[in-house]
Amino acid sequence: MDWLSDIADEDPEAAELLAERFKDEDPPVKPLPWCMWAWRAWHRLKHDRQWRGGGMGPAMPSGIPYSSVAAYADRHGQDADGLYLLIAAMDGVYAEWWDEQVEAASKKD
């Protein structure tokens, strides 16, 4: 975490607090250069994602709709079907991660 060393130089106490806060988190994902276009699209389309009610629990994320992916791909001159496959795969990983977060939070309560 390079940013943490920058903060440590300026304010060692703040760096300690931040290090403690982020110690259990996974390191940030650094996509390979060839897939940055899909990574960027997935992040830009995150607000098109529907959330379904969780009943007695928190809302759960749905996948980003094909219509949103196709519109984005058309606008940016990309292959809609190929982009959708990549985004659907990322959505699957995101849904698993979300489930893990909900499970961990329920164990803390």
Residue pairs with C-beta under 8 A, 6 or more apart in sequence:
1 22
1 27
4 15
4 18
4 19
4 22
5 15
7 14
7 15
7 18
8 15
29 39
31 39
35 86
37 76
37 78
38 83
38 86
38 87
38 90
39 90
41 69
41 72
41 73
41 76
41 78
41 83
41 87
42 64
42 86
42 87
42 90
42 91
44 72
45 64
45 68
45 69
45 72
45 87
46 64
48 64
48 65
48 68
49 61
49 62
49 63
49 64
49 91
50 61
50 62
50 65
51 59
51 60
51 61
51 62
52 59
52 60
52 62
53 59
54 60
54 102
57 102
57 106
58 102
60 95
60 98
60 99
60 102
61 91
61 94
61 95
61 98
63 87
63 88
63 91
63 92
63 95
64 87
64 91
66 80
66 84
69 80
69 83
69 84
69 87
70 80
70 84
72 78
72 83
73 79
73 80
73 83
73 84
74 80
